[in-house]
Amino acid sequence: MLLSPLLAASDLGWLTELRGIAVALELGLLATAAAYVLFARGLTAVPVAGAATLSLAEPLTGGLLGVLMLGERVGLAVLLGVSLVVGRLALDSVGRKTPPDGRLEEPGPD
């Protein structure tokens, strides 16, 4: 929404071609809408604590796909970032006791 005003200054001629329409549909329907539908459906089958932990690992998935599919280089900063995220996820998951229904107890008033 924030970038919508830039559409007025952009050349949108590519959307009048068959290839441009196909790209726009793929980005809108497959890459965005289908991904969110599958993500929301998956959340119904995963306990809350597990869903939160997996959501935090999403940037790692994007980075890994960039390295594997696009040939991006892995530098020291990337390795440090990955180790921090993986370490924190490991700390969050160790010792967590989740009931079978997946709901964590809310702390009561003090």
JOMO-V36276 format. One record per pair of residues at least 12 apart in sequence whose ideal C-beta (glycine too) atoms are under 8 Angstrom apart, sorted by the first residue. I is the first residue (numbers start at 1). J is the second residue. Records with the same first field share a line. If there is no record, write none. Layout:
BEGIN
I: J  J
END
This chain:
BEGIN
46: 102
47: 98  101  102  103
48: 102  103  104
49: 96  98  102  104
50: 98  102
53: 89  92  93
56: 85  88  89  92
57: 85  89
59: 85
60: 82  85  86
63: 78  82
END
